[in-house]
Amino acid sequence: MTKADYECSDKLSEQALSDIELDVDPIRWLDKYAKLYQNICKLQEPGDTKPIMLFGIKFYLQLGSFHGTYQKLMILHQYTIKDL
């Protein structure tokens, strides 16, 4: 993946994280941002041990925060994404 992929995902993650504060329905939020979560999961190569938010020497903190928040809500609400 490219630096541009990470930068774009980081910006979208920032938007999603601000949106979660406005949305009272976590399942609706999970549905709305499922594609973003799937795309972020694809940023990391299988077997890669580096943090998902790291590209080169730069950390994309919004991306990492979104990924962690999404995973926590998935577990909490027993939510699954098909075709992940």
MOBELFEN-V901708 format. One record per residue. PHI is phi in whole degrees, 0 to 359 (NA if undefined). PSI is psi in degrees with one decimal (* if undefined). Layout:
phi->{PHI	PHI}
psi->{PSI	PSI}
This chain:
phi->{NA	256	300	298	300	292	296	296	296	294	295	295	295	300	297	297	293	286	291	296	290	266	263	276	252	296	292	298	297	300	298	298	251	299	295	298	300	299	295	293	299	284	294	264	288	303	82	287	258	286	302	298	272	261	229	64	248	252	265	259	293	295	299	296	295	298	302	294	297	297	297	298	293	299	292	301	255	49	264	233	251	284	65	276}
psi->{160.2	167.6	-39.2	-37.4	-43.7	-42.4	-42.8	-46.0	-35.2	-43.0	-44.3	-35.2	-40.2	-43.9	-43.9	-40.2	-34.4	-30.5	-32.6	-28.9	-24.1	-21.2	120.0	-8.7	102.8	-30.2	-40.7	-41.8	-43.7	-43.7	-45.5	-36.6	17.5	-42.7	-40.4	-45.0	-44.4	-43.9	-37.7	-40.3	-31.1	-14.2	-29.7	132.1	146.8	134.6	-0.9	133.1	-5.9	154.8	142.7	-24.4	1.6	126.2	117.7	-119.2	9.0	134.9	130.9	90.1	-37.5	-39.9	-47.0	-40.9	-43.3	-47.0	-46.4	-42.9	-43.9	-44.5	-42.3	-44.0	-35.1	-44.5	-47.0	-39.3	10.8	48.2	136.5	150.1	128.0	149.0	31.7	*}
